[in-house]
Amino acid sequence: MSNDQAREEAARLRAALWRHRYLYYAKAQPEITDAAYDQLEQQLMALEKQHPELITPDSPTQRVGYPVTTDLPQQRHSVPMLSLENAYSEQELIEWERRLRRVSGLGISDPLAYSAEHKIDGVSVSVIYEGGVLVRAISR
C-alpha cells in the first residue's frame, strides 16, 4: 500500500469509526455489531502501527468513547476510567500477559492470578459510596 493509499484508508477508517461511535453513544442506534466495530478499530490500529505518521490526536485509537452530551452535569473522575482491551486469540492473550509482566516488573515464572468477567460494551460506571451510602454514580 502506498503512503497516499494508507493516508486515504486511515481517513476512511477514522470517519467510519467516529460515525459508528456517534450512532452508538449519542443516538443509541448502532448499525453494526461490537465485533464489526472492533474489527474496524483493529484495522486502523494496524495501519497506524505501520505508518505512525498517520496517527492524529483525534484518531479513535487515541480517544475513548464519544464527546459527552451537555445535557447532564459534568463531574471529574478522581481516578481516570480507562477502556478495556480486547483479545481475540490465544496469541493476543499471551502478548497481553507479557506486557503486564513487563510493566509490573514480574518475571516469567512469578505467580500471577487472574479474574475474568464478560465485557459488556456500553456499560461503565464509577460508583462512590460514603459510609455505605451511594453519593455519586458517573459514567465515562
N, C-alpha and C positions, 0 to 999 in steps of 0.2 A: 504494500500500500504506500503510495507516495505521501509526502508531507501534506500536500493540498487535500488529498483524499482523507487522510487522517483528521485534518482540521475540520473538514465538512462532516465527517462521521461523528466526531466529538460534539460538534454543534447540534447535529440532528439528535443524538442521544441525550444531550443536556436538555434540549427543548422537550423531547418526549417525556423524560423523567419529571421535569417541572410540571408539565401538563398533568401527568398522572398523579403527582403529589397534590396538585390543586384539586383534582377530582376526588381524591381520597380524603384529604384533610379538611378542605374548605367546603366542599359540596357534599361529602359523604355519599358519593356516587361513583365508586371505582368502576372502570371499564375493563380492567384486566385483573388477573389473579395476582396474589402476592408473589408467587413463584415466577410469573412472567415479568413482574416488575423487577424482582431480584436479578433475573437474567439480563435485563437491560442495564441495570446498575453494574453488574459484573463486567459486561462488555465495555462500558465506559471506563471502569477501573483498570481493566487490562489495557485499553488504548492509552490511558493516561500513564500507565506504568511504562509502556513502550515509548511514549512521547511526553515526557514530563513537562515540556514547554507548553503543552495544551491544557494543563491544569489551571483553572481560573478560580478566583476567590468565590464566585457564585456557583461553582460546579456542585451538582447534587452530591458528589463524593466528598465535598468539603463542608457540607451543611447537613443538619439533622432536621427532619420534618418539613414543615412549611411555615412561612411567616404567620405569626399569631394574629388572630382576629382582635380587633379593638373593642369588640362588644363586651368583653369580660375584663375585670380588673387585673392588672399586671402584678406579679409577685416574683421577686428574685429568689432563686433556689439557694439554700445555704451550701449545698453540695451539688455540682453540676449533674444533671440527668443525661447520661450518655446513651448512645444507641448500642444495641447488642449486635454482635457479629453473627453471620450465618455460616454454617458448614454444610456442604452438600456431598462430601465424600470422606472416606476414611483418611485420605491423604491431607485434606484441608484440616481435619481434626488433629492429625499428628503435627502439622505445621503450627496450628494454634497452640498446642501444648509446648512446642519448642520455644515459641515467643514468650509464653507465660513463664516458663522456667528461666529463660534468659533475663527477662525484666525483673523477676522476683529474686534472682540470684540462686535459685535451686539448681542442684546438679542433676544429671540424668538419672542417677539412682536414688535421689532423695524421694521420700514418700510424698505422695500428692493425693488428696481426697477430692472427689467430685460430687457435685449435686446437680442433677439435670431436671429441667422443667420444660414443658411445652412453651414455646414462644407464641404469644397471641399478639399479632400486629395490631396497632392502633389502641392498645390498652396499656397506658403507662400513667402512673400517678405516684406522687410523693405525698405520703400521709404523715402528719405530725400530731402526736398526742402529747399532752402535758398533764401530768397527774392522772393518767388514764382517761382523759377527756380529749376527743377529737377537736383540734383547734384550727387545722388547716389541711386541705387536700388540693394539690395543684398538679396540673399536667405539664408536659413539656411545652 
